[in-house]
Amino acid sequence: MKLISSRDNPLFKELKQLAASAQARRKAGRSLLDGVHLAQAWLQQAQGAAPLICIVAESAEVNAEVVSVMDACRSLSGCQCIVLPDALYQSISQVENGVGLTLVVDTPQPQMPTQLSGASVLLDGLQDPGNLGSILRSAAASGIRQVFCSPGTVAAWSPKVLRAGMGAHFMLDIFENADLFMLCADAAVPVLATSSYATRSIYQADLQGEVVWLFGHEGQGVAPELMDAATTQVVIPHAGAMESLNVAAAAAVCFFEAMRQRQAAIIAAESAQ
């Protein structure tokens, strides 16, 4: 493990810039995974792709989980492992009272499909990092594998979204700056948008097959032209005076209702045999 103790070290300056600037991360095509959980998730899900850099705070060198990640990184060709004094480490970490471990990785760049043909999510102008991270977690947990984000949607690989996603990023193909209107127009499967003005309940919709879900901005919702491009609009019934659900909660309801219907169909088919 190489110890870097000077703030003037070129690598430290590069890491500090990556930590501070979304533009720098986009330009370099790199993301920072802060914490043991994200590091472990990357190593488990990235199919052998080595992190570029493993950064450890000096005080974390005695942490058993950190040592395990360090050992795994050192066994991978192409991963540089460095130790920073705690004061320097804190200047690149955005986690208060974190464990003292960060990986620098190449941001995955999956190939954009020509047509939507499987279970997917389209996100139009979502702004809150916590909402996006929560939607990614629910999508991954319910069997969805593709997420498409419009221009103007919060950066999917930002540190806050990564922390909220809790490793879901590495189980999904995430496409940013996607043309959602063209994807809707060419989709080979139904596109469903939630709307409080819809007359059809989500529980009345047939969700046993593959569907694409469309969700919009927390305040403004889905853009009108995109809403018109959806195959079907559905509403999530709820009691009380609340006008609507939080977008992340609404997405979870939709994803798991579709999963429930698929599993119910499988059970019914097995029972009929």
C-alpha positions as CSV (number, residue, x, y, z in Angstrom):
1,M,0.0,0.0,0.0
2,K,1.4,3.3,-1.1
3,L,1.2,6.1,1.6
4,I,0.4,9.6,0.2
5,S,0.9,12.3,2.8
6,S,1.3,15.5,0.8
7,R,-1.6,17.6,-0.4
8,D,0.6,18.5,-3.4
9,N,0.8,15.0,-4.6
10,P,-0.6,14.9,-8.2
11,L,-2.7,11.8,-7.6
12,F,-4.2,13.3,-4.4
13,K,-5.1,16.5,-6.3
14,E,-6.8,14.4,-9.0
15,L,-8.8,12.5,-6.5
16,K,-9.8,15.7,-4.7
17,Q,-11.1,17.1,-8.0
18,L,-13.0,14.0,-8.8
19,A,-14.6,14.1,-5.4
20,A,-15.6,17.7,-5.7
21,S,-16.7,18.0,-9.3
22,A,-19.5,16.2,-11.1
23,Q,-18.1,17.7,-14.4
24,A,-14.6,16.2,-13.6
25,R,-16.1,12.8,-13.0
26,R,-18.1,12.9,-16.2
27,K,-15.1,14.0,-18.2
28,A,-12.9,11.3,-16.7
29,G,-15.7,8.7,-16.9
30,R,-15.1,7.7,-13.3
31,S,-17.2,7.3,-10.2
32,L,-16.4,7.2,-6.5
33,L,-17.8,4.4,-4.3
34,D,-17.6,5.5,-0.7
35,G,-17.9,2.9,2.0
36,V,-17.5,-0.8,2.5
37,H,-21.0,-1.8,1.3
38,L,-20.6,-0.1,-2.1
39,A,-17.1,-1.5,-2.4
40,Q,-18.2,-5.1,-1.6
41,A,-21.2,-4.7,-4.0
42,W,-18.9,-3.6,-6.8
43,L,-16.5,-6.5,-6.3
44,Q,-19.4,-9.0,-6.2
45,Q,-21.3,-7.7,-9.2
46,A,-18.8,-6.1,-11.5
47,Q,-17.9,-9.5,-13.1
48,G,-14.1,-9.2,-12.6
49,A,-13.7,-5.5,-13.5
50,A,-11.0,-4.2,-11.2
51,P,-11.4,-0.8,-9.5
52,L,-8.9,1.7,-10.7
53,I,-7.9,2.9,-7.2
54,C,-8.5,1.7,-3.7
55,I,-8.2,4.5,-1.2
56,V,-8.0,3.8,2.5
57,A,-7.7,6.2,5.5
58,E,-4.8,5.3,7.9
59,S,-7.2,4.7,10.8
60,A,-9.2,2.2,8.7
61,E,-6.3,-0.1,8.1
62,V,-7.2,-2.0,11.3
63,N,-10.9,-2.5,10.2
64,A,-11.5,-6.1,9.3
65,E,-14.0,-5.3,6.5
66,V,-11.7,-2.7,5.0
67,V,-8.8,-5.1,5.1
68,S,-10.9,-7.7,3.3
69,V,-11.7,-5.2,0.5
70,M,-8.0,-4.1,0.4
71,D,-6.9,-7.7,0.0
72,A,-9.4,-8.3,-2.8
73,C,-8.3,-5.2,-4.6
74,R,-4.6,-6.0,-4.4
75,S,-5.3,-9.4,-6.0
76,L,-6.8,-7.7,-9.0
77,S,-4.5,-6.6,-11.8
78,G,-4.7,-2.9,-12.6
79,C,-5.9,-1.7,-9.2
80,Q,-3.7,0.9,-7.4
81,C,-4.0,0.8,-3.6
82,I,-3.1,3.9,-1.6
83,V,-3.3,5.0,2.1
84,L,-4.1,8.6,3.1
85,P,-3.7,10.3,6.5
86,D,-7.2,10.8,7.9
87,A,-7.1,14.5,7.3
88,L,-6.4,14.1,3.6
89,Y,-8.9,11.3,3.3
90,Q,-11.7,13.4,4.8
91,S,-11.1,16.0,2.1
92,I,-12.2,13.5,-0.6
93,S,-14.9,11.7,1.3
94,Q,-18.5,13.0,1.3
95,V,-19.6,10.6,4.1
96,E,-19.5,12.1,7.6
97,N,-18.0,9.6,10.1
98,G,-17.5,7.0,7.3
99,V,-15.4,3.9,7.7
100,G,-12.5,5.3,5.6
101,L,-12.7,3.4,2.3
102,T,-13.3,4.6,-1.3
103,L,-13.0,2.9,-4.6
104,V,-12.5,4.8,-7.9
105,V,-14.0,2.9,-10.8
106,D,-14.7,3.4,-14.5
107,T,-18.4,4.4,-14.7
108,P,-20.1,1.6,-16.6
109,Q,-21.2,2.6,-20.2
110,P,-23.7,-0.1,-21.4
111,Q,-24.7,-0.1,-25.1
112,M,-28.0,1.7,-25.7
113,P,-30.6,-0.8,-27.0
114,T,-32.3,0.0,-30.3
115,Q,-35.7,-0.8,-28.9
116,L,-37.4,-1.4,-25.5
117,S,-38.4,-5.1,-25.4
118,G,-38.1,-6.0,-21.7
119,A,-39.0,-4.7,-18.2
120,S,-37.5,-1.1,-18.0
121,V,-37.9,2.2,-16.3
122,L,-38.0,5.7,-17.9
123,L,-37.3,8.6,-15.7
124,D,-38.2,12.1,-16.9
125,G,-36.4,14.9,-15.1
126,L,-36.2,13.3,-11.6
127,Q,-34.3,15.8,-9.4
128,D,-33.8,14.2,-5.9
129,P,-30.8,11.9,-5.5
130,G,-32.5,9.9,-2.7
131,N,-35.6,9.3,-5.0
132,L,-33.4,8.1,-7.8
133,G,-31.4,5.8,-5.6
134,S,-34.5,4.4,-4.0
135,I,-36.0,3.7,-7.5
136,L,-32.9,1.9,-8.6
137,R,-33.0,-0.3,-5.5
138,S,-36.6,-1.2,-6.1
139,A,-36.0,-1.8,-9.8
140,A,-33.1,-4.2,-9.1
141,A,-35.1,-6.0,-6.3
142,S,-38.1,-6.5,-8.6
143,G,-36.2,-8.0,-11.5
144,I,-35.9,-4.9,-13.7
145,R,-32.6,-4.5,-15.5
146,Q,-32.7,-1.3,-17.5
147,V,-33.2,2.3,-16.4
148,F,-33.2,5.2,-18.8
149,C,-32.8,8.8,-17.5
150,S,-33.7,11.9,-19.6
151,P,-31.4,14.9,-19.9
152,G,-32.0,17.0,-16.8
153,T,-32.4,14.0,-14.5
154,V,-30.0,14.0,-11.5
155,A,-26.7,12.3,-12.3
156,A,-27.2,8.6,-11.7
157,W,-23.6,8.0,-10.6
158,S,-23.3,10.9,-8.2
159,P,-22.1,10.0,-4.7
160,K,-25.5,10.7,-3.2
161,V,-27.4,8.5,-5.6
162,L,-24.8,5.8,-5.3
163,R,-25.2,5.8,-1.5
164,A,-29.0,5.8,-1.8
165,G,-28.8,2.9,-4.4
166,M,-27.0,0.7,-1.9
167,G,-25.3,-1.3,-4.7
168,A,-28.3,-1.5,-7.1
169,H,-26.3,0.4,-9.7
170,F,-24.2,-2.7,-10.3
171,M,-27.2,-4.9,-11.0
172,L,-28.7,-2.5,-13.6
173,D,-27.9,-1.1,-17.1
174,I,-28.3,2.7,-16.5
175,F,-28.5,5.0,-19.5
176,E,-28.3,8.7,-19.1
177,N,-29.3,11.5,-21.4
178,A,-31.7,9.1,-23.1
179,D,-34.3,10.2,-25.7
180,L,-37.4,9.0,-23.8
181,F,-39.9,10.1,-26.5
182,M,-38.1,8.0,-29.1
183,L,-37.9,5.0,-26.7
184,C,-41.6,5.3,-26.1
185,A,-42.5,5.6,-29.7
186,D,-40.5,2.5,-30.7
187,A,-41.2,0.3,-27.7
188,A,-42.1,-3.3,-28.4
189,V,-43.9,-3.6,-25.0
190,P,-46.5,-1.5,-23.3
191,V,-45.4,1.8,-21.7
192,L,-47.3,2.6,-18.5
193,A,-47.3,6.0,-16.8
194,T,-48.8,6.8,-13.4
195,S,-51.2,9.8,-13.3
196,S,-53.5,11.0,-10.5
197,Y,-56.0,11.8,-13.3
198,A,-56.1,8.3,-14.8
199,T,-59.3,6.3,-14.4
200,R,-57.7,2.8,-14.5
201,S,-56.2,1.5,-11.3
202,I,-52.8,-0.2,-11.4
203,Y,-54.5,-3.2,-9.8
204,Q,-56.8,-3.5,-12.9
205,A,-53.9,-3.5,-15.3
206,D,-52.5,-6.7,-16.7
207,L,-48.8,-6.6,-15.6
208,Q,-48.0,-10.3,-16.1
209,G,-45.9,-9.6,-19.2
210,E,-43.0,-7.2,-19.8
211,V,-43.8,-3.6,-19.3
212,V,-42.0,-0.2,-19.3
213,W,-42.7,2.2,-16.4
214,L,-42.6,6.0,-16.9
215,F,-42.1,8.4,-14.0
216,G,-41.5,12.1,-13.9
217,H,-40.3,15.1,-12.0
218,E,-41.2,15.2,-8.3
219,G,-43.3,18.3,-8.7
220,Q,-44.2,18.6,-12.4
221,G,-44.6,14.9,-13.2
222,V,-44.1,13.4,-16.6
223,A,-43.9,15.9,-19.5
224,P,-47.2,16.2,-21.4
225,E,-45.8,14.9,-24.7
226,L,-44.3,11.9,-23.0
227,M,-47.5,11.2,-21.2
228,D,-49.3,11.2,-24.5
229,A,-46.7,8.7,-25.8
230,A,-47.4,6.2,-23.1
231,T,-49.5,3.2,-24.0
232,T,-51.6,3.4,-20.8
233,Q,-52.1,5.7,-17.8
234,V,-52.8,4.2,-14.5
235,V,-53.5,5.5,-11.0
236,I,-52.4,4.1,-7.6
237,P,-55.4,4.3,-5.3
238,H,-54.8,5.6,-1.9
239,A,-56.8,6.7,1.1
240,G,-56.8,10.1,2.8
241,A,-56.3,13.6,1.6
242,M,-52.8,13.3,0.1
243,E,-52.8,14.3,-3.6
244,S,-50.2,11.8,-4.6
245,L,-47.4,9.5,-3.5
246,N,-43.7,10.3,-3.5
247,V,-42.3,9.2,-6.8
248,A,-40.0,6.6,-5.3
249,A,-42.9,5.1,-3.3
250,A,-45.1,5.1,-6.4
251,A,-42.4,3.3,-8.4
252,A,-42.0,0.6,-5.7
253,V,-45.8,0.0,-5.6
254,C,-45.8,-0.4,-9.4
255,F,-42.7,-2.7,-9.6
256,F,-43.9,-5.0,-6.9
257,E,-47.5,-5.2,-8.1
258,A,-46.1,-6.4,-11.5
259,M,-43.9,-8.9,-9.7
260,R,-46.8,-10.1,-7.6
261,Q,-48.9,-10.6,-10.7
262,R,-46.2,-12.5,-12.5
263,Q,-45.6,-14.8,-9.5
264,A,-49.4,-15.3,-9.0
265,A,-49.6,-16.4,-12.7
266,I,-46.7,-18.9,-12.2
267,I,-48.3,-20.4,-9.0
268,A,-51.7,-20.7,-10.8
269,A,-50.0,-22.4,-13.8
270,E,-48.2,-24.9,-11.5
271,S,-51.4,-25.6,-9.6
272,A,-53.3,-26.4,-12.8
273,Q,-50.8,-29.0,-13.8
